[in-house]
Amino acid sequence: VVSTQSTEAVVSTQSTGALEVIKVLKETIQIDRVKMKIKISMTMGDAKKCKDQIKALFTSIISEDNDGQFELLGLSEPGHYKQLSELVGKHSRGKGTCEVIGVEETAESAVFNS
């Protein structure tokens, strides 16, 4: 029988160890997190209140549509998803959507997925 406390300690130690390894690797090679491709959809009226805040959380905008419905497709850091989702939910009163469509296409993913 394994106690949950000891299991949590092992997982925590492994996570900490992995983070330390990543820090060391970053000193010698370039390691970037893959950006998430996220689609935001909400009414124009709701978007007026938070559009600038939403855009600020994207590293790049792929497309933006302002015809009747505000739709934005862009790349964002994984850590920004929660903020984006909360902004959309709060300002659209739960009627807007924040969806992860996929991940950024990189030269490495094109090579590994061929």
mmCIF file of the C-alpha atoms, coordinates in Angstrom:
data_MODEL
# 
_entry.id   MODEL 
# 
loop_
_atom_site.group_PDB 
_atom_site.id 
_atom_site.type_symbol 
_atom_site.label_atom_id 
_atom_site.label_alt_id 
_atom_site.label_comp_id 
_atom_site.label_asym_id 
_atom_site.label_entity_id 
_atom_site.label_seq_id 
_atom_site.pdbx_PDB_ins_code 
_atom_site.Cartn_x 
_atom_site.Cartn_y 
_atom_site.Cartn_z 
_atom_site.occupancy 
_atom_site.B_iso_or_equiv 
_atom_site.pdbx_formal_charge 
_atom_site.auth_seq_id 
_atom_site.auth_comp_id 
_atom_site.auth_asym_id 
_atom_site.auth_atom_id 
_atom_site.pdbx_PDB_model_num 
ATOM 1   C CA . VAL A 1 1   ? 0.000   0.000  0.000   1.00 0.00 ? 1   VAL A CA 1 
ATOM 2   C CA . VAL A 1 2   ? 1.405   3.359  -1.064  1.00 0.00 ? 2   VAL A CA 1 
ATOM 3   C CA . SER A 1 3   ? 0.379   6.442  0.845   1.00 0.00 ? 3   SER A CA 1 
ATOM 4   C CA . THR A 1 4   ? -0.686  9.511  -1.128  1.00 0.00 ? 4   THR A CA 1 
ATOM 5   C CA . GLN A 1 5   ? 1.807   11.636 0.794   1.00 0.00 ? 5   GLN A CA 1 
ATOM 6   C CA . SER A 1 6   ? 4.787   9.588  -0.367  1.00 0.00 ? 6   SER A CA 1 
ATOM 7   C CA . THR A 1 7   ? 3.440   9.475  -3.941  1.00 0.00 ? 7   THR A CA 1 
ATOM 8   C CA . GLU A 1 8   ? 3.015   13.263 -3.961  1.00 0.00 ? 8   GLU A CA 1 
ATOM 9   C CA . ALA A 1 9   ? 6.564   13.682 -2.625  1.00 0.00 ? 9   ALA A CA 1 
ATOM 10  C CA . VAL A 1 10  ? 7.981   11.492 -5.411  1.00 0.00 ? 10  VAL A CA 1 
ATOM 11  C CA . VAL A 1 11  ? 6.026   13.350 -8.112  1.00 0.00 ? 11  VAL A CA 1 
ATOM 12  C CA . SER A 1 12  ? 7.099   16.695 -6.638  1.00 0.00 ? 12  SER A CA 1 
ATOM 13  C CA . THR A 1 13  ? 10.742  15.577 -6.544  1.00 0.00 ? 13  THR A CA 1 
ATOM 14  C CA . GLN A 1 14  ? 10.568  14.335 -10.141 1.00 0.00 ? 14  GLN A CA 1 
ATOM 15  C CA . SER A 1 15  ? 8.985   17.588 -11.313 1.00 0.00 ? 15  SER A CA 1 
ATOM 16  C CA . THR A 1 16  ? 11.616  19.644 -9.512  1.00 0.00 ? 16  THR A CA 1 
ATOM 17  C CA . GLY A 1 17  ? 14.352  17.453 -10.972 1.00 0.00 ? 17  GLY A CA 1 
ATOM 18  C CA . ALA A 1 18  ? 12.972  17.849 -14.485 1.00 0.00 ? 18  ALA A CA 1 
ATOM 19  C CA . LEU A 1 19  ? 12.851  21.631 -14.084 1.00 0.00 ? 19  LEU A CA 1 
ATOM 20  C CA . GLU A 1 20  ? 16.476  21.644 -12.939 1.00 0.00 ? 20  GLU A CA 1 
ATOM 21  C CA . VAL A 1 21  ? 17.528  19.566 -15.953 1.00 0.00 ? 21  VAL A CA 1 
ATOM 22  C CA . ILE A 1 22  ? 15.698  21.962 -18.280 1.00 0.00 ? 22  ILE A CA 1 
ATOM 23  C CA . LYS A 1 23  ? 17.502  24.937 -16.690 1.00 0.00 ? 23  LYS A CA 1 
ATOM 24  C CA . VAL A 1 24  ? 20.881  23.273 -17.269 1.00 0.00 ? 24  VAL A CA 1 
ATOM 25  C CA . LEU A 1 25  ? 19.996  22.347 -20.861 1.00 0.00 ? 25  LEU A CA 1 
ATOM 26  C CA . LYS A 1 26  ? 18.870  25.922 -21.593 1.00 0.00 ? 26  LYS A CA 1 
ATOM 27  C CA . GLU A 1 27  ? 22.417  27.082 -20.837 1.00 0.00 ? 27  GLU A CA 1 
ATOM 28  C CA . THR A 1 28  ? 23.812  25.042 -23.736 1.00 0.00 ? 28  THR A CA 1 
ATOM 29  C CA . ILE A 1 29  ? 20.946  24.636 -26.225 1.00 0.00 ? 29  ILE A CA 1 
ATOM 30  C CA . GLN A 1 30  ? 17.930  26.696 -27.168 1.00 0.00 ? 30  GLN A CA 1 
ATOM 31  C CA . ILE A 1 31  ? 14.720  25.294 -25.682 1.00 0.00 ? 31  ILE A CA 1 
ATOM 32  C CA . ASP A 1 32  ? 11.444  27.066 -26.417 1.00 0.00 ? 32  ASP A CA 1 
ATOM 33  C CA . ARG A 1 33  ? 7.969   26.088 -25.367 1.00 0.00 ? 33  ARG A CA 1 
ATOM 34  C CA . VAL A 1 34  ? 5.679   25.369 -28.278 1.00 0.00 ? 34  VAL A CA 1 
ATOM 35  C CA . LYS A 1 35  ? 2.996   28.019 -28.541 1.00 0.00 ? 35  LYS A CA 1 
ATOM 36  C CA . MET A 1 36  ? -0.667  27.090 -28.510 1.00 0.00 ? 36  MET A CA 1 
ATOM 37  C CA . LYS A 1 37  ? -2.934  28.022 -31.419 1.00 0.00 ? 37  LYS A CA 1 
ATOM 38  C CA . ILE A 1 38  ? -6.015  29.520 -29.741 1.00 0.00 ? 38  ILE A CA 1 
ATOM 39  C CA . LYS A 1 39  ? -9.313  30.701 -31.204 1.00 0.00 ? 39  LYS A CA 1 
ATOM 40  C CA . ILE A 1 40  ? -11.382 33.337 -29.361 1.00 0.00 ? 40  ILE A CA 1 
ATOM 41  C CA . SER A 1 41  ? -14.999 33.954 -30.326 1.00 0.00 ? 41  SER A CA 1 
ATOM 42  C CA . MET A 1 42  ? -17.482 36.412 -28.777 1.00 0.00 ? 42  MET A CA 1 
ATOM 43  C CA . THR A 1 43  ? -19.918 39.161 -29.730 1.00 0.00 ? 43  THR A CA 1 
ATOM 44  C CA . MET A 1 44  ? -18.475 42.501 -30.844 1.00 0.00 ? 44  MET A CA 1 
ATOM 45  C CA . GLY A 1 45  ? -20.213 44.259 -27.961 1.00 0.00 ? 45  GLY A CA 1 
ATOM 46  C CA . ASP A 1 46  ? -18.530 42.012 -25.410 1.00 0.00 ? 46  ASP A CA 1 
ATOM 47  C CA . ALA A 1 47  ? -15.183 42.150 -27.228 1.00 0.00 ? 47  ALA A CA 1 
ATOM 48  C CA . LYS A 1 48  ? -15.034 45.952 -27.071 1.00 0.00 ? 48  LYS A CA 1 
ATOM 49  C CA . LYS A 1 49  ? -14.522 45.675 -23.301 1.00 0.00 ? 49  LYS A CA 1 
ATOM 50  C CA . CYS A 1 50  ? -11.545 43.319 -23.412 1.00 0.00 ? 50  CYS A CA 1 
ATOM 51  C CA . LYS A 1 51  ? -10.194 43.086 -26.976 1.00 0.00 ? 51  LYS A CA 1 
ATOM 52  C CA . ASP A 1 52  ? -6.931  44.900 -26.173 1.00 0.00 ? 52  ASP A CA 1 
ATOM 53  C CA . GLN A 1 53  ? -6.317  42.755 -23.073 1.00 0.00 ? 53  GLN A CA 1 
ATOM 54  C CA . ILE A 1 54  ? -6.931  39.587 -25.093 1.00 0.00 ? 54  ILE A CA 1 
ATOM 55  C CA . LYS A 1 55  ? -4.623  40.653 -27.928 1.00 0.00 ? 55  LYS A CA 1 
ATOM 56  C CA . ALA A 1 56  ? -1.848  41.471 -25.450 1.00 0.00 ? 56  ALA A CA 1 
ATOM 57  C CA . LEU A 1 57  ? -1.753  37.803 -24.377 1.00 0.00 ? 57  LEU A CA 1 
ATOM 58  C CA . PHE A 1 58  ? -0.978  36.583 -27.909 1.00 0.00 ? 58  PHE A CA 1 
ATOM 59  C CA . THR A 1 59  ? 2.555   36.443 -29.302 1.00 0.00 ? 59  THR A CA 1 
ATOM 60  C CA . SER A 1 60  ? 1.161   36.669 -32.837 1.00 0.00 ? 60  SER A CA 1 
ATOM 61  C CA . ILE A 1 61  ? -2.235  37.083 -34.471 1.00 0.00 ? 61  ILE A CA 1 
ATOM 62  C CA . ILE A 1 62  ? -2.963  34.713 -37.376 1.00 0.00 ? 62  ILE A CA 1 
ATOM 63  C CA . SER A 1 63  ? -6.372  36.139 -38.282 1.00 0.00 ? 63  SER A CA 1 
ATOM 64  C CA . GLU A 1 64  ? -8.968  38.517 -36.889 1.00 0.00 ? 64  GLU A CA 1 
ATOM 65  C CA . ASP A 1 65  ? -12.584 38.884 -37.968 1.00 0.00 ? 65  ASP A CA 1 
ATOM 66  C CA . ASN A 1 66  ? -14.730 41.767 -36.734 1.00 0.00 ? 66  ASN A CA 1 
ATOM 67  C CA . ASP A 1 67  ? -17.813 41.236 -38.921 1.00 0.00 ? 67  ASP A CA 1 
ATOM 68  C CA . GLY A 1 68  ? -20.684 40.909 -36.454 1.00 0.00 ? 68  GLY A CA 1 
ATOM 69  C CA . GLN A 1 69  ? -18.833 38.395 -34.320 1.00 0.00 ? 69  GLN A CA 1 
ATOM 70  C CA . PHE A 1 70  ? -15.335 38.957 -32.917 1.00 0.00 ? 70  PHE A CA 1 
ATOM 71  C CA . GLU A 1 71  ? -13.096 36.029 -33.822 1.00 0.00 ? 71  GLU A CA 1 
ATOM 72  C CA . LEU A 1 72  ? -9.387  35.934 -33.258 1.00 0.00 ? 72  LEU A CA 1 
ATOM 73  C CA . LEU A 1 73  ? -6.947  33.130 -34.077 1.00 0.00 ? 73  LEU A CA 1 
ATOM 74  C CA . GLY A 1 74  ? -3.422  33.419 -32.795 1.00 0.00 ? 74  GLY A CA 1 
ATOM 75  C CA . LEU A 1 75  ? -0.448  31.912 -31.026 1.00 0.00 ? 75  LEU A CA 1 
ATOM 76  C CA . SER A 1 76  ? -0.046  32.250 -27.287 1.00 0.00 ? 76  SER A CA 1 
ATOM 77  C CA . GLU A 1 77  ? 2.164   30.902 -24.534 1.00 0.00 ? 77  GLU A CA 1 
ATOM 78  C CA . PRO A 1 78  ? 0.596   27.908 -22.731 1.00 0.00 ? 78  PRO A CA 1 
ATOM 79  C CA . GLY A 1 79  ? 0.677   29.860 -19.472 1.00 0.00 ? 79  GLY A CA 1 
ATOM 80  C CA . HIS A 1 80  ? -1.707  32.490 -20.875 1.00 0.00 ? 80  HIS A CA 1 
ATOM 81  C CA . TYR A 1 81  ? -4.576  30.114 -21.657 1.00 0.00 ? 81  TYR A CA 1 
ATOM 82  C CA . LYS A 1 82  ? -6.191  30.420 -18.221 1.00 0.00 ? 82  LYS A CA 1 
ATOM 83  C CA . GLN A 1 83  ? -6.113  34.247 -18.376 1.00 0.00 ? 83  GLN A CA 1 
ATOM 84  C CA . LEU A 1 84  ? -7.595  34.229 -21.875 1.00 0.00 ? 84  LEU A CA 1 
ATOM 85  C CA . SER A 1 85  ? -10.348 31.813 -20.871 1.00 0.00 ? 85  SER A CA 1 
ATOM 86  C CA . GLU A 1 86  ? -11.209 33.862 -17.777 1.00 0.00 ? 86  GLU A CA 1 
ATOM 87  C CA . LEU A 1 87  ? -11.279 37.146 -19.747 1.00 0.00 ? 87  LEU A CA 1 
ATOM 88  C CA . VAL A 1 88  ? -13.576 35.680 -22.401 1.00 0.00 ? 88  VAL A CA 1 
ATOM 89  C CA . GLY A 1 89  ? -15.850 34.061 -19.812 1.00 0.00 ? 89  GLY A CA 1 
ATOM 90  C CA . LYS A 1 90  ? -16.092 37.177 -17.657 1.00 0.00 ? 90  LYS A CA 1 
ATOM 91  C CA . HIS A 1 91  ? -16.704 39.701 -20.441 1.00 0.00 ? 91  HIS A CA 1 
ATOM 92  C CA . SER A 1 92  ? -19.039 37.497 -22.504 1.00 0.00 ? 92  SER A CA 1 
ATOM 93  C CA . ARG A 1 93  ? -20.990 36.284 -19.464 1.00 0.00 ? 93  ARG A CA 1 
ATOM 94  C CA . GLY A 1 94  ? -20.156 32.706 -20.395 1.00 0.00 ? 94  GLY A CA 1 
ATOM 95  C CA . LYS A 1 95  ? -21.325 33.000 -24.016 1.00 0.00 ? 95  LYS A CA 1 
ATOM 96  C CA . GLY A 1 96  ? -17.919 33.399 -25.685 1.00 0.00 ? 96  GLY A CA 1 
ATOM 97  C CA . THR A 1 97  ? -15.444 30.635 -26.393 1.00 0.00 ? 97  THR A CA 1 
ATOM 98  C CA . CYS A 1 98  ? -11.709 30.163 -25.934 1.00 0.00 ? 98  CYS A CA 1 
ATOM 99  C CA . GLU A 1 99  ? -10.537 27.030 -27.739 1.00 0.00 ? 99  GLU A CA 1 
ATOM 100 C CA . VAL A 1 100 ? -7.157  25.414 -28.192 1.00 0.00 ? 100 VAL A CA 1 
ATOM 101 C CA . ILE A 1 101 ? -7.035  24.559 -31.901 1.00 0.00 ? 101 ILE A CA 1 
ATOM 102 C CA . GLY A 1 102 ? -3.561  23.038 -31.919 1.00 0.00 ? 102 GLY A CA 1 
ATOM 103 C CA . VAL A 1 103 ? 0.079   23.968 -31.521 1.00 0.00 ? 103 VAL A CA 1 
ATOM 104 C CA . GLU A 1 104 ? 2.449   26.133 -33.509 1.00 0.00 ? 104 GLU A CA 1 
ATOM 105 C CA . GLU A 1 105 ? 3.938   24.533 -36.599 1.00 0.00 ? 105 GLU A CA 1 
ATOM 106 C CA . THR A 1 106 ? 7.705   24.522 -36.327 1.00 0.00 ? 106 THR A CA 1 
ATOM 107 C CA . ALA A 1 107 ? 10.441  23.217 -38.568 1.00 0.00 ? 107 ALA A CA 1 
ATOM 108 C CA . GLU A 1 108 ? 11.125  20.503 -35.984 1.00 0.00 ? 108 GLU A CA 1 
ATOM 109 C CA . SER A 1 109 ? 7.507   19.304 -35.889 1.00 0.00 ? 109 SER A CA 1 
ATOM 110 C CA . ALA A 1 110 ? 7.394   19.204 -39.680 1.00 0.00 ? 110 ALA A CA 1 
ATOM 111 C CA . VAL A 1 111 ? 10.494  16.975 -39.700 1.00 0.00 ? 111 VAL A CA 1 
ATOM 112 C CA . PHE A 1 112 ? 9.330   14.690 -36.884 1.00 0.00 ? 112 PHE A CA 1 
ATOM 113 C CA . ASN A 1 113 ? 5.750   14.353 -38.163 1.00 0.00 ? 113 ASN A CA 1 
ATOM 114 C CA . SER A 1 114 ? 6.716   13.482 -41.756 1.00 0.00 ? 114 SER A CA 1 
# 
